Amino acid sequence: MQGLHEKAFTQASSEPDEAFWARQELDSLMDMGARTAITALYRTALPVGGRTLDLMCGAMSHLPEDATFREFIGLDVSKAALKANQALSSAVEQDLNSTPVLPFDEASFDGALLCDGLAYLTKPQQVIEELFRVLRPGAPLIISFSDRFVPAKAVAIWQALEPEDRVRFTSALMQRAGFAELDTGEVVPPEDLTAWQDTVRAVIGRRPVAG
């Protein structure tokens, strides 16, 4: 990515992603409060009824229980996670760090999600440009994350940034890819809920409508 050090996207572990993530627990790193916040975000920002892509979906997609889609496609490097994710209508097993090109037609999705996955992408600009390509004009991309990550696989720049700067970094990637109407926000855990410790941050952008 232009303007960044060549080692900004290196990972501590050189083990292939497929092998590494196959050994990890399928459960989300986020606590229950954070998961609930993600679900609430999707309820307000994610259009339902159409064709939606959940990139790096993991074993759970945090969808509202009453959300219905014509097609809900998950893409992940972990075969076990894809098999465990009950929200998916179809699944694609793919390592985005070795193959950042998405196997979908241009303007073929009504929405896209990337939850707690951006930290692990070694070619994030290419992947977000691909998300821009496969979204229909006006369709949203919702990128969300908590402050937790797996240090062995999170890229160097993600680990070096403060949480607020990760939001700026995410916004910059999306703007460079062509996304517009960017909206950022965070949900901080209430002090009286000990089961919720993780702050959730999100950036939403849309592929512009021509004209």
Summary of the structure (lengths in Angstrom):
residues: 211
radius of gyration: 16.1
end to end distance: 29.3
largest distance: 49.0
contacts: 653
relative contact order: 0.19
helix: 28%
strand: 20%
